[in-house]
């Protein structure tokens, strides 16, 4: 079937999202990547330059007689990011390429409630408003990352109590003219990896899994599509009603076995100590053979959860980020074995590629900033309220 015509917004989105993921491109390969003639590309780049969304700087030609103008995203675009974690709310301002110009962390109370979390958001918004006003900075997009956010938790989040509707109203008061998007934390981290991780292993549709203080996944597809990022709560797949209690209220979820709090309990250390060590805990905390064996059993359950998810919706790749990616290959193989135990015929017959990518937690609000950049790019840099026919 012939390719469906794209609207101006979709074409601009294809260009901007490609530049976001590649970091920059010369015109000939850019035209090929977004399926445009160089003449058509030139017309659109002219508009994007006029709107200060892209810039073109001279670089040595990649080959004799080759192009010398490298097209990249404009560094003057300002984005705001809010990233909620179990300990604090991070707020920051940065550019399309990920450089942070400003960041603050507002601590959460030890026992947060909907009211106190709302107060933390209001404080962080006031900090952002004051900082941008003093410097006369105009924001082009705000991205907000919240753990466990989903279609059933719009008003009351089950992971960290917060009223998203109320928080949305606060943004409308303080930043009325700035496009705003909320997302689940796993979507923000998946976007961060796809846009910021050098040599990210997948370009087409795949499943991204984050194993950190929680366990979650998201389907990753064509970034120009409206449903390109779809969260999937595989971490709350129940393996037994007599298992450990999960923060969602059930017992025996895979998250209750493999999240960082669960691993801290297995290792006999405080969760705060594990968080302070970051990825270094893998090499600094000794594990007995019994603990290592139990850890592998838990990783096998994680693999089962991923395999079951792929049985429901097959795809060609799985990227796993978080603490399992820091383990030795012998330990990580337990995840692979779990996936193979679920997939009909195993990964080889199902043609599934598996890759481990570095952890991205602990660098907030970088994930939310990457999500904000993706939101701006995926609407082609056009106003959020504008509509266009194909």
N, C-alpha and C positions, 0 to 999 in steps of 0.2 A: 504493500500500500504506500502511496506517496506520503511524504511527511506533511503534517498539518501546518498551515501557515502560522507564524508566531506574531503576536501583537508587539508593539513597540516596547511595552513594559517587559515582556518575556525576553526579547532580544537583548535589551539593556541588562536584564538580570543575568542572562547567560554570560555576558561579557564581564560584569562586575564579580559574579561568583567565581568565574574562572581566575580572575586576577586575585581574588581573595585567597583562593586555595594554592595558586602557583607563586604568589608573591610578585609577579610581574612577567611580562612576555613581550617579545618583539612582534610586530604586526603580522607577518606571514603565519607563524604558528598560532597566533591568537585567532586569526581569521579561520584557519582550519579547525581549531578546537571548537569554535562556536558556530561553524557551518555557515560562514558568510563570505561573500566576495570581498576582496580588499577595498574595492570602491565603496561598498555598502558599509563596511567596517569603518572606513575613514569618516563617513558622514555622521555615524553615531558617536565616534570618538570626539569629533568636533563639538557635539552637544555636551558630552560628558565633561570635556575640558572647560567649556563655558560655564558649567554648573559647579566647577571646582570639585568634581568627584574623582577625576583621574589627572595624572600628570605624565608627561613624556620627557625623559631625560636622555641625553646622549651617552651611549655606552660603546665600547669597542665592538665592532661587528663580529658575529659568531663565526663568520667565514668570509673569505675574500669577496668583496662586492656585496656582502650581506647588509641587512638593515642595521642602523645605528641608534634608532629611537626605541628605548625600552618603555613600554606602557606599564604604569603601576597605579595603585590607588593613591589619591591625594592625601598627603600627611596633615593637611589643615582641617580635615573633617573631625569633629569632636563627638564622641559617643559617651554615654554614661552607663555604668553597670552596677547592679545591686546583686550580691550573692549571699544567700542565707545559709549558714552552717549551724551545727549543733552548739557552737560556742559563741558566735558573733555574726553580725551583719557587716559585710564589706561593701563599701561604696567607692567608686573610682571613675575617673575620666580618662579616656584614652583615644587612640586613633584607629583607623581601619586596619593597620598592620600589627596592632597589638601593643604598641608602646604606651605605658601608663604615664600620665602627666600628674595625676593626683590620686591618692588613695587614703581612706580612713577605715578603721574598724570600730564598730560600736558593739560592746559586749552584750550578750544576752544574759538575763538572770538565770540562776541555777535551775529554777523551776519555772520556765516560761509559760505564760498564758496568752490567750488571744489579745487581751488588753495590753500586756507589757510588750509583746512582739510588735503590736501596732505602734506603741510609743517609740520603740527602737527604730522602726521604719521612718517615723516622722522626724526623729532626731537626725537620722542619716540624710533624709531629703533636705532638711534645713542646712546641713553642712554643705551639701552639693549646691544648693541654690546660692548660698553666700559666696562660695568659692567661684562659681561661674559668673556671678554678677560683678565681683571685684575685678575680674579679668575680662569682662565683656565677651564671654564665650557663649556662642549659640550652639546648643546641642541639636544633633540631627537624629538621634535615636536613643532610647533608653531600653536596656534589656534587664530583666529581673529573673533570677534563678532561685527556685524554691524546691527543697527536697520533697519528693513524693507527690508533687502537684499533678493532678489528673482530673478527668472529667467529673469524677464523683466527689472531688474535694475542693470545689470552687470557693465555698464559704468557710469551711473549717478543715484545715489541713491535718491529717492524722499523724504526721511525723513530727513536725514542729507546729504547735498551734498558732494559726494565723488566719485572719479573715481577708482573703484575697480581694473580695469585693470592696471592703472598706479601704484597704491599702490602695486599690485602684482609684478610689475617690480622692485620697490624699494626693496622689500624683496629679489628678485632674485639677486640684486646687493650686498646686505649686508649679506644675509644668504643663499648663493647659495646651500649649501648641506643639509639644514634642511627641512624636510617635512613640508608643509604649507597647512592649510585648512581655508577657509572663511565660515562663517555661519550667518544665521539670528539670532538676539538676542534671540528670543523666543526658538530656538533650543538649544542655549547655556544654558539658564535658565532651560529648561526642562531636559537637561543632568545633570546640577548641582543637581537638586532635585532627579533625579533617582539614582545618584551616591553618594550624600552627605546627603540627608535627611534621618534621622533615621526612620525606619518603614514607608517608602514610601508606599502608599496604593495599588499600582498596580505593578504586575510583567509581565502581558501580555499586549496585544495591548490595547491602550486607547488614549484619546485625552487630551493633556495638554493645558491649557489656561492661559496666562499671562495678567493681568490687571494692568498696571502701567502708564508710560507716554504715552504708546500706548496700543492697545489691539490686541493680536494675538494668534494663536494657532499652535500646531504641532501634527501630528500623531506620536505616539510612538509605535514601534514594536520590534521584536527580534533584539537586538543590534548587532548581528553578520551578519545581512542582510545589503546589500548595501543601500537599501532605508528605513532603520529603522526610520529615522527622516525626515518627510516631512512637511514643513511649510504650514499653511493655513491662509489666510488673512481674517478671519471672522470678524475682527474689522472694515473692510470697507464694511460691509453689510449695504446697505442704507435703512433707514426706512421712509424717506420722503424728497423730493427735497427742501422743505421749512425749513428743520432743520438747526442746526448750522453748520457753515463751518468747514470741517475737514482739517487737514494739508495735506491730499492727494489731495486736490483741489475740492472734491465733497462736497455736503451738506447732512446732516442727517445720516452720518455713526454712527454705534454704538460706535465707538471710540470717536466721537465728543460729545457723551453724558456721557461716563463712564471712559475716561482716567483721569489721575490725573490733567492735566490742565483744563479739563472740570469740574471736581469736585471742583477745586479751585475757578472757577468762580461761581459755585453754592453756595459755602460757603462764598463767598465775601472776600477771602484772596488771597494774591499773590502766584503764583505757587512756587516761591523760598521759601516762608515761609512753604508751605506744604511739599516741598522736605526736608527742614532742619529738620522738625519735624519727618520725616520718618513715621513709623507705629504709632507713638504716637498721630498723629493728630486725630485719631478715638476717643480717650478718652479725648483729651485736647481742641478741638474746639467744642463749644456748637452748637447744631442744634435745630432750632425751629421745631415744628410739621410740618409746611409747607415744610421746607427744607428736613426733613426726609422723608416725603411723596413723594416729587419729587425724592429724591435719590432712593427710592424703585421703582419708576416708571422706572428710568434709569436702575436699576439692572434687572428689568423685561425684558427690551429690550436686555440686555446682555444675559439673559437666552433664549430669542427668537433666538438670533444669534447662540448660542450654539446648541439649539434644531434643527434649520434649518440645521446646519452643520452635525449633527448626522443623520438627515433624508437623506442627500445626501450619507453619508458614515457611516453606523451604526457601533458602537463598544460598548464594555461592560462597559467602565468606562470613567469618566471625572475627571481630577484633575485641580482645579482652584487655581492659586497663584496670589498674589498681594493684594491690599488694601481691596477687599471684604472679604478676609479670616480673616481679623481682626475685622470684624463687629460682632455684637450680632446675635444669630441665627434667631431672628425675622426679622432682616433686610436681612440676607442672604437668607431667604426663598423666597424672591422675585425672586432671580435667579432660584431657583428650580421651582417656579410657571411658569416662562417664558419657561423653558425647557419642562415642562409638557404640556404647551399650544401648543408646536410645534410637539413633538413626537407623532406619531400615537398611541394612547392608553396610553400615559404617560410613565414615567420611569419604572414603575412596569411591564407593559406588554412588554416593549422593553428590560427589564432586564439590565438597565443601573445603575451603581453605581456612586455616586457623592461624591467627597472628596475635602475639602479645605485644602491647604497646606500653610505654612508661606510664606510671601514675601521674595524674594531673591535679590531684587534690593538694591543698596546702598553698596554692599560688593564687587564691581568690583576690580580686574578682576577675581574673583573666578569663575564666570560662564564660562568665556572664558577658564580658566585653566581646569575646568572639561571637557569642550569640547575637549581641546587638549589631555587630558588623554584618553578620549573616542576614539579619532582618532587613537592614538597609539595602544590602546588595540584592537580595532575592525579590525585592519589589522594584528593582531597577533604579534605585535612588530617587524614585518619584514620590510625590506626596502620598501618604497612606490612604487618603480619601479619594484619590483620583481613580477613574475607571476608564478602560479603553477596550474597544472591540478588537478582535483579531484582524 
